Amino acid sequence: MKTINFIPENCINCQNASLSKDVVKARMGEQNVHGTYHCGKCTLLMIVKLPPRAMLLELKKTIFFIFIEKDYHLYPRGTGFFVKLPVEQITNGYQRYFVTAKHVIMDNAGNFLKEIIIRVNKKEGGVIYDRFPLNEELIFQHDDKNVDLVAIPIILQDHIDYKTIPLDIITNDELIEKTGLGEGDEVFFSGLFHHHIGTEENSPLYRFGKMSLMSKEKIKWKEKGKLEIETDLYLMECYSTEANSGSPVFFRMTPQHETMMVEKSFKTYLAGILMGSFQDPQFVQTYDKNDRGMVDENLGITAITPAYKLRDLLFSGNALSHRQLLQEKPSDFLE
């Protein structure tokens, strides 16, 4: 038995990736006991105890930054995060995806970019800018084209310092009902802050707010320069900026929730993927007293693509077919 202060991707003894996670019953307000992991190969039992705020540090490692290159300069485009999905019928088999908002990797004409550049941390310290060609056949989208979300399969090299968000904390209707999460609850996201991205490492910024609306009805949304659409959204009371698009948005479990069950060693759940902020046009006075200009005012309400849409995407259509096809080549999943 080993007590560790991080959430393991692999067994710390034999590096096996097949770990079972046990449900933990925690007292309300308890911050450091998150669960146990049992290795299916060497049978090592790992007890995970995270100090306060350590979960925020763990979640930061799931984040990467997205840039585009123009005229030999890099420009921040948005945020993405890593998700890990087990592959059935393959021992120790996982498919990893990077997830972001669809508009982040599209041009103004609505076409996918040919290439993006992702910025990730290295285990030995420092960062690396990695060119990532975009193959449209491997850009998995939701069946509803108004859903601003993509998932792209990726193989992460050993020198990259990263964590992945597991399927267990991606919310759906059942999990929302079980945990009692909803409007008025605390939410937060982590994403690219273009005024400071970090020098020695990626430095995603946290912002905190409240869940304002989880409507069953579609909500009107208009992206600048494009036609208005109606789509399924959650609304969060929190400011966000353009480079935050694609950021993961999380619920924070608090003592007000009736449940005292913390599943799969986490005390947070993925609420959704940040889409953008609502803007209202406002007239402003210019230097010419006889003329007025117009600017967009950020209303402080952020649109979120619900996390259940990510579940839908990953378990239907091309994403599911791709995993089923690659089961014939298990080496593509073993890391």
C-alpha positions in Angstrom: 0.0 0.0 0.0 1.3 3.4 -0.9 -0.1 6.9 -0.1 0.5 9.4 -2.8 -0.4 13.1 -3.4 -1.4 13.0 -7.0 -3.9 11.2 -9.2 -2.0 8.4 -11.1 -2.3 7.7 -14.8 -0.2 4.5 -14.3 0.8 2.3 -11.4 3.7 3.9 -9.6 5.3 0.4 -9.1 5.0 -1.4 -12.5 3.7 1.5 -14.8 0.6 -0.6 -15.7 -2.3 1.6 -16.9 -5.0 -0.7 -15.8 -6.1 0.8 -12.5 -9.4 0.3 -10.8 -10.8 3.2 -8.8 -12.9 2.7 -5.7 -15.8 4.9 -4.6 -15.0 7.0 -1.5 -17.4 8.1 1.1 -16.2 11.4 2.3 -17.4 13.7 5.1 -18.7 17.1 3.9 -15.9 19.6 3.8 -13.2 17.0 3.8 -10.7 18.2 1.2 -7.8 15.8 1.2 -9.1 12.2 0.8 -9.9 11.5 -2.8 -9.9 7.8 -3.3 -8.0 4.6 -3.8 -6.5 3.1 -6.9 -5.8 -0.7 -7.3 -3.3 -2.0 -9.9 -4.6 -4.9 -11.9 -1.1 -6.3 -12.5 1.1 -6.0 -9.4 -1.9 -5.5 -7.1 -0.5 -2.4 -5.5 -3.0 -0.4 -3.6 -2.5 3.4 -3.9 -4.3 5.8 -1.5 -4.7 9.3 -3.0 -4.6 12.2 -0.6 -4.5 15.6 -2.1 -3.7 18.6 -0.1 -6.1 21.6 -0.4 -6.1 23.2 -3.8 -4.1 20.4 -5.3 -7.0 19.5 -7.5 -6.7 22.8 -9.2 -3.0 22.0 -10.0 -4.0 18.6 -11.3 -6.7 20.1 -13.6 -4.2 22.6 -15.0 -2.2 19.8 -16.4 -5.2 18.8 -18.6 -5.0 22.2 -20.4 -3.0 23.2 -23.5 -2.9 26.4 -25.5 -3.8 26.7 -29.2 -2.0 29.1 -31.5 -2.0 29.9 -35.2 0.9 31.1 -37.3 0.5 34.1 -39.6 3.3 36.1 -41.2 5.9 34.1 -39.1 4.2 35.2 -35.9 2.2 33.1 -33.4 -1.2 34.4 -32.3 -3.2 32.9 -29.4 -6.3 31.2 -30.7 -7.9 29.4 -27.8 -7.7 26.7 -25.2 -8.0 22.9 -25.3 -7.9 20.0 -22.9 -7.1 16.3 -22.9 -9.7 13.5 -22.4 -9.0 9.8 -22.0 -11.5 7.1 -23.0 -11.0 3.3 -22.3 -11.2 1.1 -25.4 -13.3 -2.0 -24.9 -11.8 -5.5 -25.5 -8.2 -4.2 -25.3 -6.3 -4.7 -22.1 -4.8 -1.4 -20.9 -6.2 0.3 -24.1 -7.0 3.9 -24.1 -7.7 6.5 -26.7 -6.8 10.1 -25.9 -8.4 13.1 -27.5 -7.9 16.8 -27.4 -11.1 18.7 -27.1 -11.9 22.3 -27.9 -14.6 24.6 -29.3 -15.1 24.0 -33.0 -14.8 27.7 -34.0 -11.3 27.8 -32.5 -9.9 25.6 -35.3 -12.0 27.2 -38.1 -11.4 30.3 -40.3 -13.8 33.1 -40.8 -15.3 31.3 -43.9 -16.3 28.3 -41.7 -13.5 26.0 -43.0 -11.2 24.0 -40.8 -7.7 25.3 -40.6 -5.0 23.2 -42.2 -2.8 23.4 -39.1 -2.7 24.7 -35.6 0.2 24.9 -33.1 -0.3 23.6 -29.6 1.8 24.6 -26.6 2.3 22.0 -23.9 4.5 21.5 -20.9 7.6 19.2 -20.9 8.2 16.9 -18.0 11.8 18.1 -17.6 10.6 21.7 -17.5 9.9 24.3 -20.2 7.4 24.2 -23.0 7.2 23.0 -26.5 5.3 24.4 -29.5 4.1 21.4 -31.6 2.7 21.8 -35.1 -0.5 19.8 -35.4 -1.9 19.2 -39.0 -5.6 18.9 -39.0 -7.1 16.0 -41.0 -10.8 16.6 -41.4 -11.5 12.9 -41.4 -10.2 12.8 -37.8 -12.0 16.0 -36.6 -15.0 14.4 -34.8 -18.0 16.7 -34.6 -21.5 16.4 -33.0 -24.3 15.3 -35.3 -25.9 18.6 -34.5 -23.7 21.0 -36.5 -24.7 23.9 -34.2 -22.8 22.3 -31.4 -19.5 24.2 -31.0 -17.4 21.2 -30.2 -14.7 18.9 -31.6 -12.7 16.0 -30.4 -9.5 14.9 -32.2 -7.6 11.7 -31.4 -4.0 12.3 -30.3 -1.0 10.2 -29.2 0.8 12.1 -26.5 4.6 11.5 -26.3 6.4 10.5 -23.1 8.2 13.8 -22.7 4.9 15.8 -22.4 3.7 16.6 -18.9 -0.1 16.2 -19.0 -3.1 14.8 -17.3 -6.4 13.6 -18.8 -10.0 14.2 -17.9 -11.7 10.8 -17.4 -15.1 9.8 -18.7 -16.3 9.4 -15.1 -16.5 13.1 -14.4 -18.0 14.2 -17.7 -21.6 15.1 -16.6 -24.8 13.8 -18.1 -28.4 14.1 -16.9 -28.0 11.1 -14.6 -24.9 12.5 -12.9 -26.4 16.0 -12.6 -29.5 14.5 -10.9 -27.3 12.3 -8.6 -25.1 15.0 -7.4 -27.7 17.7 -7.2 -25.7 20.1 -9.3 -27.5 22.9 -11.0 -28.3 26.6 -11.2 -26.7 28.7 -8.5 -23.8 26.3 -8.0 -20.2 27.4 -8.1 -18.4 26.8 -11.4 -14.9 27.7 -12.7 -12.8 27.3 -15.8 -9.1 27.4 -16.7 -7.8 28.8 -19.9 -5.4 30.9 -21.9 -4.9 34.5 -20.7 -3.2 36.2 -23.6 -1.6 38.9 -21.4 0.5 36.2 -19.6 0.7 32.7 -21.1 3.8 31.7 -19.0 7.5 31.6 -19.9 8.8 28.4 -18.3 5.4 26.6 -18.4 1.9 27.1 -19.5 0.1 29.3 -17.0 -3.7 28.8 -17.5 -5.8 31.4 -15.7 -8.6 30.3 -13.4 -11.9 32.3 -13.3 -14.8 31.6 -10.9 -18.5 32.2 -11.1 -22.0 30.8 -10.7 -24.1 28.6 -13.0 -26.9 30.9 -14.1 -29.1 28.9 -16.4 -29.4 25.2 -17.4 -32.4 25.4 -19.7 -34.0 22.5 -21.5 -34.8 24.9 -24.3 -32.4 25.9 -27.1 -30.8 29.4 -26.7 -30.1 31.9 -29.4 -26.4 32.6 -30.0 -24.8 34.8 -32.5 -21.1 34.7 -33.2 -19.7 38.0 -34.7 -19.9 38.1 -38.4 -22.1 35.0 -38.6 -25.8 34.1 -38.7 -27.7 33.6 -35.5 -28.3 30.0 -34.4 -30.3 28.2 -31.7 -28.4 25.6 -29.7 -28.2 23.8 -26.3 -26.2 25.9 -23.9 -25.6 26.4 -20.2 -25.0 30.0 -19.1 -22.4 31.0 -16.5 -22.2 34.3 -14.6 -18.5 35.0 -15.3 -16.5 37.1 -17.7 -14.4 35.3 -20.3 -12.3 36.4 -23.3 -11.8 35.1 -26.8 -8.7 33.0 -25.9 -10.8 31.2 -23.3 -12.8 29.5 -26.0 -12.5 25.7 -25.7 -11.7 25.9 -21.9 -13.1 23.1 -19.7 -15.7 24.4 -17.3 -16.1 22.6 -14.0 -18.7 22.4 -11.2 -17.2 22.7 -7.7 -18.8 20.4 -5.1 -19.7 22.3 -2.0 -21.3 21.3 1.4 -24.7 22.6 0.2 -25.1 19.4 -2.0 -27.1 16.6 -0.4 -24.8 13.9 -1.7 -21.8 12.8 0.4 -20.5 10.4 -2.2 -17.4 11.3 -4.1 -17.0 9.0 -7.1 -13.9 8.0 -8.9 -11.7 10.1 -6.5 -12.8 13.4 -7.9 -14.6 16.3 -6.2 -15.3 18.2 -9.3 -17.2 17.4 -12.5 -17.0 18.7 -16.1 -19.9 21.0 -16.7 -19.1 21.8 -20.3 -16.8 23.5 -22.8 -16.6 27.3 -23.0 -18.0 28.7 -26.2 -17.9 32.5 -25.7 -19.4 35.6 -24.0 -22.7 37.3 -24.8 -22.1 40.8 -26.3 -24.5 43.7 -26.7 -23.7 46.5 -29.1 -23.4 49.9 -27.5 -23.2 53.4 -29.0 -20.2 55.5 -27.7 -19.3 59.1 -28.3 -16.3 59.6 -30.6 -14.0 62.6 -30.8 -16.3 64.1 -33.3 -19.2 65.4 -31.3 -21.6 64.9 -34.2 -20.7 61.2 -34.6 -21.1 58.1 -32.5 -19.4 54.8 -32.8 -20.5 51.3 -31.8 -18.7 48.8 -29.6 -19.6 45.4 -28.2 -20.1 45.3 -24.5 -19.3 42.0 -22.6 -22.4 41.2 -20.5 -20.5 39.0 -18.1 -22.5 36.0 -19.1 -20.6 33.1 -20.7 -22.1 30.4 -23.0 -21.1 26.8 -22.3 -21.6 23.8 -24.5 -23.0 21.2 -22.0 -20.7 18.3 -21.2 -23.3 15.7 -22.2 -22.8 16.9 -25.8 -19.2 15.7 -25.5 -20.4 12.3 -24.3 -22.8 12.2 -27.3 -19.9 13.0 -29.7 -17.5 10.4 -28.3 -20.0 7.6 -28.3 -21.6 8.1 -31.7 -20.8 8.7 -35.3 -17.2 8.8 -36.6 -15.6 8.9 -33.2 -17.1 5.5 -32.2 -16.5 4.0 -35.6 -12.9 5.1 -35.5 -12.3 3.4 -32.1 -14.0 0.2 -33.3 -11.9 0.2 -36.5 -8.6 0.7 -34.6 -9.3 -2.2 -32.2 -7.7 -4.3 -34.9 -4.4 -2.4 -34.1 -4.2 -2.3 -30.3 -0.7 -0.8 -30.4 -2.3 2.5 -31.3 -3.9 2.6 -27.9 -1.1 1.3 -25.6 0.8 4.1 -23.9 
